[in-house]
Amino acid sequence: MSLFRDTEIVCPVCATQVDFKLVDSVNADRRPDLRQAILDGTFQQIDCPSCKSVFRLDPEFNYLDVGRGQWIAAQPVVGAADWKAHEDAARDLFALAYGERAEALAKEVGALLKPRLVFGWPALREKVLAAGNGLDDIAVEACKATAMRNSADLPISGDADLRLVDAKDDKLVFAWVNPADNTTGDMLALPRSLHDEIVADEDGDWYDFKSDFDGALYVDLNRVLVDQPA
């Protein structure tokens, strides 16, 4: 089931205390409306009754979608600077809930799931969008790497991450998205056939790239871009 708890949130604009239901876990199989709210960018959004400001809390919950084979530990953006520790914690949590330390029935469910770790709403939305369109998330990251390597005109931003924002039958649409405020910048489209070629490439040009994510929960290009302490 999806779990929420009652709490009070302080409006960052006027400091009014707002009653709010803070999410602890989402079961998308039973609550498809919550999955859609994640895709719409409205989940855990707060409208202040006093100053009418609209703001959104950083994600910090577990997301389950058995039908699409997803278990995701969603964490606040700031945690990405220490992704290794968060990945270890998420791996332990999955092992207890659906992995080798789980009950037998839960293990059967876990065998259908790909555990993942994300930081911030744009990264969570990307994973949900990818699974909903039958995309392999490692191949999606490889598509980003291709774009960043081959396009001299691509406006790389230090304040934004390249994220999948839409998927068509013939193309994948990416955009630079600021994880702090979810604003979207420049966009580019890549042929979906590139994704399919990468998935099919088992021992060719993409072997080493895909091998970097073997056993990983944090499947994100930032994994290879952000240094971690030894």
Buried (B, 14 or more C-beta within 10 A) or exposed (E): EBEBEEEEBEBEEEEBEBEBEBBEBBBBEEEEEBBEBBEEEEBBEBEBEEEEEEBBBBBBBBBBBBEBEBBBBBBBBEBBEBBEEBBEBBBEBBBEBBBEEBEEEBBEBBEEBBBBBBBBBBBBBBBBBBBBBEBBBBBBBBBBBBBBEEEEEBEEEEEBBBBBBEBEEEBBBBBBBBBEEBEBEBEBBBEBEBBEBBBEBEEEEBEEBBEEBEEBBBBBBBBEEBEEEE
